[in-house]
Amino acid sequence: MASMTSITTASKLKRGIRYLIIIIALLTLFIFAWLQQPQYASPVVAPQADNPLYRDGQFFNAEDPPPVTRTQSRLTLWYRFLFGKDEGAQPDGVLPSQKTNLHQLKENAVVWMGHSSYFLRLDGKNYLIDPVFSDYASPIPRTNVAFSGSNIYRAEDIPPIDYLLITHDHWDHLDYPTINALRDKIGQIITPTGVGSYFEKWGFPKTKIFEGGWNSAMKTDGLEIHILPAQHFSGRFFKRNQTLWASYGIITPNQRIYFGGDSGYGRHFKDIAARFGGFDLAVLECGQYDAQWPFIHMTPEDAAKAASDLQAKAVLPSHNSKFKLAHHRWNEPLERLAAASANQPWRLLTPKIGETVQMDNSQQTFSRWWQNNNEQITSY
């Protein structure tokens, strides 16, 4: 009897193992099939033998940051990023917005679409920078969901785009569903090295893509779009730094505009200002900072220093108020930057999401919409 019981137990164990193997195999096949979707494409980068910032298949920042003593592992940081709860990190209600009809916009203007997405109308041309219209920005669906009220634009709201600029390949800056929905509206695409290969894999003709390293430029009919340094990193999954990250300088006969993308504070801001002689407008990140990653994102006080380094006349804050990527309160970046902007040689612009910033109106004002009292402040 004991022998029969042992045989029965062994048989059940074998069946259990077979079922487990089948489940694992099916799960593996499902994950493999899932990862064949276009948004999970891997970039392709040509050899960079003459590039001192490219070594062993990776790009590096121009400045080597000091070592950071981290109190949390990368796995813990990923878990907190995807699933963590932090008091005040998300707004309690719907964020206020003021949606501009972009199809009817004729004046020189910038429209902030939340986080780091911008529409720019300049000298009759339309620019779109890092558009993300999806409800989440993450490789895992339904994680890193946009704050309520922060995601008010869709592809149908966008007029034909003359120039699409992408600063780097992170999910909160390069969003395949948005790019695919805008496909027929996109003219020229401009990216740092390697990022253009995503667009090729997504079916865009190579003739539409201008890809370059730092300090390269696309020049046409009095317009210059310069791909400039930043201090950050790249990567959409587990491999980091396969593609380059960048900021942009848009130079016309009448305007000099700087889009900083994602960047820690560094000497590159002063170097860029020395090269271009300052900017009429600087769009600078001031959110998603943390002591665990002090050199890849700026604090609001860092952003204030960068604005002065850039010799900016006006500053538009970005990288806040749409996604939770750090552990500070959602409105802390704007509160701290507003305080840091006191007695500065530049003006702080704080439009609501979707509100028009009139480039040629130096008397335009904006409310402190992230506060309850909506105090007016003088801006660009």
VOTORPA-667322 format. One record per residue (C-alpha): residue in three letters; z, x, y. Coordinates in Angstrom, 1 decimal, decimal comma. Example, Ala and Ser with C-alpha at 12.3 -4.5 7.8 and 13.67 -1.06 7.14 Angstrom:
! residues 2
<pt code="ALA" up="7,8" east="12,3" north="-4,5"/>
<pt code="SER" up="7,1" east="13,7" north="-1,1"/>
//
This chain:
! residues 380
<pt code="MET" up="0,0" east="0,0" north="0,0"/>
<pt code="ALA" up="0,9" east="2,8" north="2,4"/>
<pt code="SER" up="-2,5" east="4,4" north="1,6"/>
<pt code="MET" up="-4,4" east="1,2" north="2,4"/>
<pt code="THR" up="-2,5" east="0,8" north="5,7"/>
<pt code="SER" up="-3,4" east="4,4" north="6,6"/>
<pt code="ILE" up="-7,1" east="3,7" north="5,8"/>
<pt code="THR" up="-7,0" east="0,5" north="7,9"/>
<pt code="THR" up="-5,4" east="2,3" north="10,9"/>
<pt code="ALA" up="-7,9" east="5,2" north="10,6"/>
<pt code="SER" up="-10,8" east="2,7" north="10,6"/>
<pt code="LYS" up="-9,5" east="0,9" north="13,7"/>
<pt code="LEU" up="-9,0" east="4,2" north="15,4"/>
<pt code="LYS" up="-12,6" east="5,2" north="14,6"/>
<pt code="ARG" up="-13,9" east="1,8" north="15,9"/>
<pt code="GLY" up="-11,8" east="2,2" north="19,0"/>
<pt code="ILE" up="-13,3" east="5,7" north="19,6"/>
<pt code="ARG" up="-16,8" east="4,4" north="19,1"/>
<pt code="TYR" up="-16,3" east="1,6" north="21,6"/>
<pt code="LEU" up="-14,8" east="4,1" north="24,1"/>
<pt code="ILE" up="-17,8" east="6,4" north="23,7"/>
<pt code="ILE" up="-20,2" east="3,4" north="24,2"/>
<pt code="ILE" up="-18,3" east="2,4" north="27,3"/>
<pt code="ILE" up="-18,3" east="5,9" north="28,7"/>
<pt code="ALA" up="-22,0" east="6,2" north="28,0"/>
<pt code="LEU" up="-22,8" east="2,9" north="29,6"/>
<pt code="LEU" up="-20,6" east="3,8" north="32,6"/>
<pt code="THR" up="-22,4" east="7,2" north="32,9"/>
<pt code="LEU" up="-25,8" east="5,5" north="32,8"/>
<pt code="PHE" up="-24,7" east="3,0" north="35,4"/>
<pt code="ILE" up="-23,5" east="5,8" north="37,7"/>
<pt code="PHE" up="-26,6" east="7,8" north="37,1"/>
<pt code="ALA" up="-28,8" east="4,8" north="37,9"/>
<pt code="TRP" up="-26,7" east="4,0" north="41,0"/>
<pt code="LEU" up="-27,1" east="7,5" north="42,3"/>
<pt code="GLN" up="-30,9" east="7,2" north="42,2"/>
<pt code="GLN" up="-30,8" east="5,0" north="45,3"/>
<pt code="PRO" up="-32,4" east="6,6" north="48,4"/>
<pt code="GLN" up="-29,2" east="7,0" north="50,3"/>
<pt code="TYR" up="-27,9" east="9,4" north="47,7"/>
<pt code="ALA" up="-30,9" east="11,7" north="48,0"/>
<pt code="SER" up="-30,3" east="15,5" north="48,1"/>
<pt code="PRO" up="-31,7" east="17,5" north="51,0"/>
<pt code="VAL" up="-34,2" east="20,3" north="50,6"/>
<pt code="VAL" up="-33,9" east="23,4" north="52,8"/>
<pt code="ALA" up="-36,5" east="26,2" north="52,9"/>
<pt code="PRO" up="-35,2" east="29,8" north="52,6"/>
<pt code="GLN" up="-33,5" east="31,0" north="55,8"/>
<pt code="ALA" up="-33,7" east="34,8" north="55,3"/>
<pt code="ASP" up="-33,8" east="35,5" north="59,0"/>
<pt code="ASN" up="-31,0" east="33,1" north="59,9"/>
<pt code="PRO" up="-27,6" east="34,8" north="60,2"/>
<pt code="LEU" up="-25,8" east="31,4" north="60,0"/>
<pt code="TYR" up="-27,3" east="30,7" north="56,5"/>
<pt code="ARG" up="-25,8" east="32,5" north="53,5"/>
<pt code="ASP" up="-25,8" east="31,7" north="49,8"/>
<pt code="GLY" up="-27,4" east="28,4" north="50,3"/>
<pt code="GLN" up="-25,0" east="27,2" north="53,1"/>
<pt code="PHE" up="-24,9" east="27,0" north="56,8"/>
<pt code="PHE" up="-22,0" east="28,4" north="58,8"/>
<pt code="ASN" up="-20,6" east="27,9" north="62,3"/>
<pt code="ALA" up="-21,2" east="30,6" north="64,9"/>
<pt code="GLU" up="-17,5" east="31,1" north="65,3"/>
<pt code="ASP" up="-15,2" east="31,7" north="62,3"/>
<pt code="PRO" up="-12,2" east="29,4" north="62,8"/>
<pt code="PRO" up="-8,8" east="30,7" north="62,0"/>
<pt code="PRO" up="-7,4" east="29,6" north="58,6"/>
<pt code="VAL" up="-5,7" east="26,2" north="58,5"/>
<pt code="THR" up="-2,5" east="25,8" north="56,6"/>
<pt code="ARG" up="-3,1" east="22,4" north="55,0"/>
<pt code="THR" up="-0,3" east="20,3" north="53,7"/>
<pt code="GLN" up="-2,6" east="18,0" north="51,7"/>
<pt code="SER" up="-5,2" east="18,7" north="49,1"/>
<pt code="ARG" up="-8,9" east="17,8" north="49,6"/>
<pt code="LEU" up="-8,5" east="15,0" north="47,0"/>
<pt code="THR" up="-5,5" east="13,6" north="48,9"/>
<pt code="LEU" up="-7,5" east="13,7" north="52,1"/>
<pt code="TRP" up="-10,4" east="11,9" north="50,5"/>
<pt code="TYR" up="-8,0" east="9,2" north="49,1"/>
<pt code="ARG" up="-6,4" east="8,7" north="52,5"/>
<pt code="PHE" up="-9,8" east="8,6" north="54,2"/>
<pt code="LEU" up="-11,1" east="5,9" north="51,8"/>
<pt code="PHE" up="-7,9" east="3,9" north="51,0"/>
<pt code="GLY" up="-5,1" east="5,0" north="53,3"/>
<pt code="LYS" up="-3,2" east="2,8" north="55,6"/>
<pt code="ASP" up="-1,9" east="4,1" north="58,9"/>
<pt code="GLU" up="0,0" east="2,0" north="61,4"/>
<pt code="GLY" up="-2,2" east="1,1" north="64,4"/>
<pt code="ALA" up="-5,3" east="2,9" north="63,0"/>
<pt code="GLN" up="-7,2" east="-0,4" north="63,1"/>
<pt code="PRO" up="-7,2" east="-3,0" north="65,9"/>
<pt code="ASP" up="-5,2" east="-6,2" north="65,2"/>
<pt code="GLY" up="-8,1" east="-8,5" north="66,4"/>
<pt code="VAL" up="-11,7" east="-8,5" north="67,3"/>
<pt code="LEU" up="-12,8" east="-5,8" north="69,7"/>
<pt code="PRO" up="-14,3" east="-6,9" north="73,0"/>
<pt code="SER" up="-18,1" east="-6,3" north="73,5"/>
<pt code="GLN" up="-20,8" east="-7,0" north="76,0"/>
<pt code="LYS" up="-24,1" east="-7,0" north="74,2"/>
<pt code="THR" up="-27,1" east="-5,8" north="76,2"/>
<pt code="ASN" up="-30,5" east="-7,2" north="75,4"/>
<pt code="LEU" up="-32,3" east="-4,0" north="74,7"/>
<pt code="HIS" up="-35,8" east="-5,6" north="74,6"/>
<pt code="GLN" up="-35,4" east="-6,5" north="78,3"/>
<pt code="LEU" up="-33,8" east="-3,3" north="79,5"/>
<pt code="LYS" up="-36,1" east="-1,6" north="82,0"/>
<pt code="GLU" up="-33,7" east="0,6" north="84,0"/>
<pt code="ASN" up="-32,5" east="4,1" north="83,1"/>
<pt code="ALA" up="-29,4" east="3,3" north="81,0"/>
<pt code="VAL" up="-27,2" east="4,2" north="78,1"/>
<pt code="VAL" up="-25,8" east="1,7" north="75,7"/>
<pt code="TRP" up="-22,9" east="2,7" north="73,4"/>
<pt code="MET" up="-23,1" east="0,9" north="70,1"/>
<pt code="GLY" up="-19,7" east="2,0" north="68,9"/>
<pt code="HIS" up="-18,6" east="5,3" north="67,2"/>
<pt code="SER" up="-21,5" east="7,7" north="67,8"/>
<pt code="SER" up="-24,5" east="5,4" north="68,0"/>
<pt code="TYR" up="-26,3" east="5,2" north="71,3"/>
<pt code="PHE" up="-29,4" east="3,7" north="72,8"/>
<pt code="LEU" up="-30,9" east="5,5" north="75,8"/>
<pt code="ARG" up="-33,6" east="4,2" north="78,1"/>
<pt code="LEU" up="-34,9" east="7,1" north="80,3"/>
<pt code="ASP" up="-38,1" east="7,2" north="82,4"/>
<pt code="GLY" up="-39,7" east="4,5" north="80,4"/>
<pt code="LYS" up="-38,9" east="6,0" north="77,0"/>
<pt code="ASN" up="-36,5" east="4,7" north="74,3"/>
<pt code="TYR" up="-34,1" east="7,0" north="72,4"/>
<pt code="LEU" up="-31,8" east="6,1" north="69,6"/>
<pt code="ILE" up="-29,1" east="8,5" north="68,6"/>
<pt code="ASP" up="-27,3" east="8,4" north="65,2"/>
<pt code="PRO" up="-27,7" east="4,7" north="64,6"/>
<pt code="VAL" up="-25,4" east="3,1" north="62,1"/>
<pt code="PHE" up="-25,6" east="-0,7" north="61,8"/>
<pt code="SER" up="-24,2" east="-1,0" north="58,4"/>
<pt code="ASP" up="-20,8" east="-2,6" north="58,0"/>
<pt code="TYR" up="-19,3" east="0,5" north="56,4"/>
<pt code="ALA" up="-19,9" east="4,3" north="56,6"/>
<pt code="SER" up="-19,1" east="5,8" north="53,3"/>
<pt code="PRO" up="-20,8" east="6,8" north="50,0"/>
<pt code="ILE" up="-18,5" east="4,2" north="48,3"/>
<pt code="PRO" up="-19,5" east="0,6" north="49,2"/>
<pt code="ARG" up="-17,0" east="-1,5" north="51,1"/>
<pt code="THR" up="-14,8" east="1,5" north="52,1"/>
<pt code="ASN" up="-14,5" east="2,8" north="55,7"/>
<pt code="VAL" up="-15,4" east="-0,7" north="56,9"/>
<pt code="ALA" up="-16,3" east="-1,2" north="60,6"/>
<pt code="PHE" up="-13,6" east="-2,7" north="62,9"/>
<pt code="SER" up="-14,0" east="-6,4" north="63,6"/>
<pt code="GLY" up="-16,3" east="-6,9" north="66,6"/>
<pt code="SER" up="-17,5" east="-3,3" north="66,7"/>
<pt code="ASN" up="-20,8" east="-3,8" north="64,8"/>
<pt code="ILE" up="-22,8" east="-6,1" north="67,0"/>
<pt code="TYR" up="-26,3" east="-4,6" north="66,7"/>
<pt code="ARG" up="-29,0" east="-5,0" north="64,0"/>
<pt code="ALA" up="-32,5" east="-3,6" north="63,6"/>
<pt code="GLU" up="-34,1" east="-6,7" north="65,2"/>
<pt code="ASP" up="-32,1" east="-6,0" north="68,4"/>
<pt code="ILE" up="-33,9" east="-2,6" north="68,8"/>
<pt code="PRO" up="-37,2" east="-2,3" north="70,6"/>
<pt code="PRO" up="-39,8" east="0,4" north="69,5"/>
<pt code="ILE" up="-38,1" east="3,8" north="69,5"/>
<pt code="ASP" up="-40,0" east="6,8" north="71,0"/>
<pt code="TYR" up="-37,4" east="9,3" north="69,8"/>
<pt code="LEU" up="-34,9" east="9,1" north="67,0"/>
<pt code="LEU" up="-32,3" east="11,9" north="67,2"/>
<pt code="ILE" up="-29,9" east="12,6" north="64,2"/>
<pt code="THR" up="-27,1" east="15,1" north="64,8"/>
<pt code="HIS" up="-26,1" east="15,7" north="61,2"/>
<pt code="ASP" up="-26,1" east="14,1" north="57,8"/>
<pt code="HIS" up="-22,6" east="12,6" north="57,5"/>
<pt code="TRP" up="-22,5" east="8,9" north="56,5"/>
<pt code="ASP" up="-21,2" east="7,8" north="59,9"/>
<pt code="HIS" up="-24,3" east="9,4" north="61,6"/>
<pt code="LEU" up="-27,1" east="9,1" north="59,1"/>
<pt code="ASP" up="-27,3" east="5,6" north="57,5"/>
<pt code="TYR" up="-30,2" east="4,9" north="55,2"/>
<pt code="PRO" up="-30,1" east="1,0" north="55,3"/>
<pt code="THR" up="-30,3" east="1,3" north="59,1"/>
<pt code="ILE" up="-33,1" east="3,8" north="59,1"/>
<pt code="ASN" up="-35,0" east="1,8" north="56,5"/>
<pt code="ALA" up="-34,6" east="-1,4" north="58,6"/>
<pt code="LEU" up="-35,9" east="0,4" north="61,7"/>
<pt code="ARG" up="-38,8" east="2,1" north="59,8"/>
<pt code="ASP" up="-41,7" east="0,4" north="61,6"/>
<pt code="LYS" up="-40,1" east="0,9" north="65,0"/>
<pt code="ILE" up="-39,5" east="4,7" north="64,8"/>
<pt code="GLY" up="-41,8" east="7,1" north="66,6"/>
<pt code="GLN" up="-40,8" east="10,8" north="66,6"/>
<pt code="ILE" up="-37,8" east="11,9" north="64,5"/>
<pt code="ILE" up="-35,8" east="14,9" north="65,6"/>
<pt code="THR" up="-33,3" east="16,6" north="63,4"/>
<pt code="PRO" up="-31,5" east="19,9" north="62,7"/>
<pt code="THR" up="-32,7" east="22,0" north="59,8"/>
<pt code="GLY" up="-32,7" east="20,2" north="56,5"/>
<pt code="VAL" up="-31,9" east="16,8" north="57,7"/>
<pt code="GLY" up="-35,6" east="16,0" north="58,1"/>
<pt code="SER" up="-36,0" east="16,3" north="54,3"/>
<pt code="TYR" up="-34,0" east="13,1" north="53,9"/>
<pt code="PHE" up="-36,6" east="11,3" north="55,9"/>
<pt code="GLU" up="-39,4" east="12,8" north="53,9"/>
<pt code="LYS" up="-37,7" east="11,6" north="50,7"/>
<pt code="TRP" up="-37,4" east="8,2" north="52,3"/>
<pt code="GLY" up="-41,1" east="7,9" north="52,8"/>
<pt code="PHE" up="-41,6" east="9,0" north="56,4"/>
<pt code="PRO" up="-44,7" east="11,1" north="57,1"/>
<pt code="LYS" up="-44,0" east="14,7" north="57,8"/>
<pt code="THR" up="-46,0" east="14,5" north="61,0"/>
<pt code="LYS" up="-43,3" east="12,3" north="62,5"/>
<pt code="ILE" up="-40,5" east="14,8" north="61,9"/>
<pt code="PHE" up="-39,5" east="17,6" north="64,2"/>
<pt code="GLU" up="-36,9" east="19,7" north="62,5"/>
<pt code="GLY" up="-35,4" east="22,9" north="63,9"/>
<pt code="GLY" up="-32,5" east="25,3" north="64,2"/>
<pt code="TRP" up="-30,2" east="25,8" north="67,1"/>
<pt code="ASN" up="-31,9" east="26,6" north="70,4"/>
<pt code="SER" up="-35,3" east="25,2" north="69,2"/>
<pt code="ALA" up="-36,9" east="22,5" north="71,3"/>
<pt code="MET" up="-39,6" east="19,8" north="71,2"/>
<pt code="LYS" up="-41,4" east="19,8" north="74,6"/>
<pt code="THR" up="-44,0" east="17,3" north="75,7"/>
<pt code="ASP" up="-45,2" east="15,8" north="79,1"/>
<pt code="GLY" up="-42,2" east="17,1" north="81,1"/>
<pt code="LEU" up="-39,7" east="16,1" north="78,5"/>
<pt code="GLU" up="-37,6" east="18,7" north="76,6"/>
<pt code="ILE" up="-35,4" east="17,8" north="73,7"/>
<pt code="HIS" up="-33,3" east="20,8" north="72,7"/>
<pt code="ILE" up="-31,5" east="21,2" north="69,4"/>
<pt code="LEU" up="-28,2" east="23,0" north="70,3"/>
<pt code="PRO" up="-25,1" east="24,4" north="68,7"/>
<pt code="ALA" up="-22,1" east="22,5" north="67,5"/>
<pt code="GLN" up="-19,0" east="23,4" north="65,5"/>
<pt code="HIS" up="-18,8" east="21,1" north="62,5"/>
<pt code="PHE" up="-20,0" east="20,9" north="58,9"/>
<pt code="SER" up="-22,4" east="18,7" north="56,8"/>
<pt code="GLY" up="-22,6" east="17,0" north="53,5"/>
<pt code="ARG" up="-23,0" east="13,5" north="52,1"/>
<pt code="PHE" up="-21,3" east="14,1" north="48,7"/>
<pt code="PHE" up="-19,5" east="17,0" north="47,1"/>
<pt code="LYS" up="-21,8" east="19,8" north="48,3"/>
<pt code="ARG" up="-21,1" east="20,9" north="51,8"/>
<pt code="ASN" up="-23,2" east="22,6" north="54,5"/>
<pt code="GLN" up="-26,6" east="22,4" north="52,8"/>
<pt code="THR" up="-28,1" east="21,1" north="56,1"/>
<pt code="LEU" up="-27,4" east="22,1" north="59,7"/>
<pt code="TRP" up="-25,4" east="20,1" north="62,3"/>
<pt code="ALA" up="-26,3" east="20,1" north="66,0"/>
<pt code="SER" up="-25,9" east="18,7" north="69,5"/>
<pt code="TYR" up="-28,8" east="17,8" north="71,8"/>
<pt code="GLY" up="-29,9" east="18,4" north="75,3"/>
<pt code="ILE" up="-32,4" east="15,9" north="76,8"/>
<pt code="ILE" up="-34,0" east="17,4" north="79,9"/>
<pt code="THR" up="-36,4" east="15,5" north="82,2"/>
<pt code="PRO" up="-37,5" east="16,3" north="85,7"/>
<pt code="ASN" up="-34,8" east="14,0" north="87,0"/>
<pt code="GLN" up="-32,0" east="14,0" north="84,3"/>
<pt code="ARG" up="-30,0" east="16,4" north="82,1"/>
<pt code="ILE" up="-28,2" east="14,6" north="79,3"/>
<pt code="TYR" up="-26,1" east="16,2" north="76,6"/>
<pt code="PHE" up="-25,2" east="14,5" north="73,3"/>
<pt code="GLY" up="-22,5" east="16,5" north="71,6"/>
<pt code="GLY" up="-22,6" east="14,9" north="68,1"/>
<pt code="ASP" up="-19,6" east="16,0" north="66,1"/>
<pt code="SER" up="-18,0" east="19,2" north="67,2"/>
<pt code="GLY" up="-14,8" east="21,1" north="67,5"/>
<pt code="TYR" up="-14,0" east="22,8" north="70,7"/>
<pt code="GLY" up="-15,7" east="26,2" north="71,1"/>
<pt code="ARG" up="-17,4" east="28,7" north="73,4"/>
<pt code="HIS" up="-20,8" east="27,0" north="72,8"/>
<pt code="PHE" up="-20,1" east="24,5" north="75,5"/>
<pt code="LYS" up="-19,9" east="27,2" north="78,2"/>
<pt code="ASP" up="-22,9" east="28,9" north="76,7"/>
<pt code="ILE" up="-25,0" east="25,7" north="76,9"/>
<pt code="ALA" up="-23,9" east="25,0" north="80,5"/>
<pt code="ALA" up="-24,9" east="28,6" north="81,4"/>
<pt code="ARG" up="-28,3" east="28,0" north="79,9"/>
<pt code="PHE" up="-29,1" east="24,6" north="81,5"/>
<pt code="GLY" up="-27,0" east="24,7" north="84,7"/>
<pt code="GLY" up="-24,8" east="21,7" north="83,8"/>
<pt code="PHE" up="-25,5" east="18,0" north="82,9"/>
<pt code="ASP" up="-25,7" east="14,7" north="84,7"/>
<pt code="LEU" up="-24,1" east="13,1" north="81,7"/>
<pt code="ALA" up="-22,2" east="14,5" north="78,6"/>
<pt code="VAL" up="-21,6" east="12,3" north="75,6"/>
<pt code="LEU" up="-18,6" east="13,9" north="73,8"/>
<pt code="GLU" up="-16,6" east="13,0" north="70,8"/>
<pt code="CYS" up="-12,9" east="12,5" north="71,3"/>
<pt code="GLY" up="-11,7" east="10,7" north="68,1"/>
<pt code="GLN" up="-11,0" east="11,3" north="64,4"/>
<pt code="TYR" up="-9,0" east="14,5" north="65,1"/>
<pt code="ASP" up="-6,1" east="15,7" north="62,9"/>
<pt code="ALA" up="-4,0" east="18,8" north="62,4"/>
<pt code="GLN" up="-5,5" east="19,1" north="59,0"/>
<pt code="TRP" up="-9,0" east="19,7" north="60,5"/>
<pt code="PRO" up="-8,4" east="21,1" north="64,0"/>
<pt code="PHE" up="-11,7" east="23,0" north="64,5"/>
<pt code="ILE" up="-14,3" east="20,4" north="63,5"/>
<pt code="HIS" up="-13,3" east="17,5" north="65,8"/>
<pt code="MET" up="-12,0" east="17,6" north="69,3"/>
<pt code="THR" up="-8,8" east="16,1" north="70,6"/>
<pt code="PRO" up="-9,2" east="14,1" north="73,8"/>
<pt code="GLU" up="-7,8" east="17,1" north="75,7"/>
<pt code="ASP" up="-10,4" east="19,3" north="74,0"/>
<pt code="ALA" up="-13,1" east="16,9" north="75,1"/>
<pt code="ALA" up="-11,9" east="17,1" north="78,7"/>
<pt code="LYS" up="-12,1" east="20,9" north="78,5"/>
<pt code="ALA" up="-15,6" east="20,7" north="77,0"/>
<pt code="ALA" up="-16,7" east="18,4" north="79,8"/>
<pt code="SER" up="-15,7" east="20,9" north="82,4"/>
<pt code="ASP" up="-17,2" east="23,8" north="80,4"/>
<pt code="LEU" up="-20,5" east="21,8" north="80,3"/>
<pt code="GLN" up="-20,3" east="21,3" north="84,1"/>
<pt code="ALA" up="-20,8" east="17,6" north="83,5"/>
<pt code="LYS" up="-20,9" east="15,1" north="86,3"/>
<pt code="ALA" up="-20,0" east="12,2" north="84,0"/>
<pt code="VAL" up="-18,6" east="11,8" north="80,5"/>
<pt code="LEU" up="-19,1" east="9,1" north="77,9"/>
<pt code="PRO" up="-16,6" east="9,3" north="75,0"/>
<pt code="SER" up="-17,8" east="8,7" north="71,5"/>
<pt code="HIS" up="-16,7" east="8,9" north="67,8"/>
<pt code="ASN" up="-14,0" east="6,2" north="68,3"/>
<pt code="SER" up="-13,4" east="2,4" north="68,1"/>
<pt code="LYS" up="-15,5" east="1,6" north="65,0"/>
<pt code="PHE" up="-14,5" east="3,4" north="61,9"/>
<pt code="LYS" up="-11,1" east="4,8" north="60,7"/>
<pt code="LEU" up="-11,7" east="8,5" north="59,8"/>
<pt code="ALA" up="-8,3" east="9,9" north="60,8"/>
<pt code="HIS" up="-4,7" east="8,8" north="61,1"/>
<pt code="HIS" up="-4,2" east="8,3" north="64,8"/>
<pt code="ARG" up="-4,1" east="4,9" north="66,5"/>
<pt code="TRP" up="-7,5" east="3,4" north="67,0"/>
<pt code="ASN" up="-7,3" east="3,4" north="70,8"/>
<pt code="GLU" up="-5,3" east="6,6" north="71,2"/>
<pt code="PRO" up="-8,5" east="8,7" north="71,9"/>
<pt code="LEU" up="-9,4" east="6,6" north="74,9"/>
<pt code="GLU" up="-5,9" east="6,5" north="76,2"/>
<pt code="ARG" up="-5,5" east="10,3" north="76,0"/>
<pt code="LEU" up="-8,9" east="11,0" north="77,5"/>
<pt code="ALA" up="-8,3" east="8,6" north="80,4"/>
<pt code="ALA" up="-5,1" east="10,5" north="81,1"/>
<pt code="ALA" up="-6,9" east="13,9" north="80,7"/>
<pt code="SER" up="-9,7" east="12,8" north="83,1"/>
<pt code="ALA" up="-7,4" east="12,6" north="86,1"/>
<pt code="ASN" up="-8,3" east="15,0" north="88,9"/>
<pt code="GLN" up="-11,3" east="16,3" north="87,0"/>
<pt code="PRO" up="-14,7" east="17,1" north="88,7"/>
<pt code="TRP" up="-16,4" east="14,6" north="86,4"/>
<pt code="ARG" up="-16,2" east="10,8" north="86,1"/>
<pt code="LEU" up="-15,1" east="9,1" north="82,9"/>
<pt code="LEU" up="-17,3" east="6,2" north="81,7"/>
<pt code="THR" up="-15,6" east="3,7" north="79,4"/>
<pt code="PRO" up="-18,0" east="0,8" north="78,7"/>
<pt code="LYS" up="-17,3" east="-1,8" north="76,1"/>
<pt code="ILE" up="-19,4" east="-1,6" north="73,0"/>
<pt code="GLY" up="-22,9" east="-2,9" north="74,0"/>
<pt code="GLU" up="-22,3" east="-2,7" north="77,7"/>
<pt code="THR" up="-25,0" east="-1,2" north="79,9"/>
<pt code="VAL" up="-24,2" east="2,1" north="81,6"/>
<pt code="GLN" up="-26,6" east="2,3" north="84,6"/>
<pt code="MET" up="-27,7" east="5,9" north="85,0"/>
<pt code="ASP" up="-28,8" east="5,5" north="88,6"/>
<pt code="ASN" up="-25,7" east="3,6" north="89,8"/>
<pt code="SER" up="-22,9" east="6,0" north="90,8"/>
<pt code="GLN" up="-20,7" east="3,1" north="91,9"/>
<pt code="GLN" up="-20,6" east="1,2" north="88,5"/>
<pt code="THR" up="-17,0" east="0,6" north="87,2"/>
<pt code="PHE" up="-15,7" east="-0,3" north="83,8"/>
<pt code="SER" up="-12,4" east="-1,8" north="82,6"/>
<pt code="ARG" up="-9,8" east="-0,2" north="80,4"/>
<pt code="TRP" up="-10,8" east="-2,7" north="77,7"/>
<pt code="TRP" up="-8,8" east="-1,0" north="75,0"/>
<pt code="GLN" up="-5,6" east="-2,0" north="77,0"/>
<pt code="ASN" up="-4,2" east="-5,4" north="77,6"/>
<pt code="ASN" up="-4,2" east="-5,2" north="81,4"/>
<pt code="ASN" up="-8,0" east="-4,4" north="81,7"/>
<pt code="GLU" up="-7,3" east="-2,3" north="84,8"/>
<pt code="GLN" up="-10,5" east="-1,3" north="86,5"/>
<pt code="ILE" up="-11,4" east="2,4" north="86,8"/>
<pt code="THR" up="-14,2" east="3,9" north="88,9"/>
<pt code="SER" up="-16,9" east="5,4" north="86,7"/>
<pt code="TYR" up="-20,5" east="6,7" north="86,7"/>
//
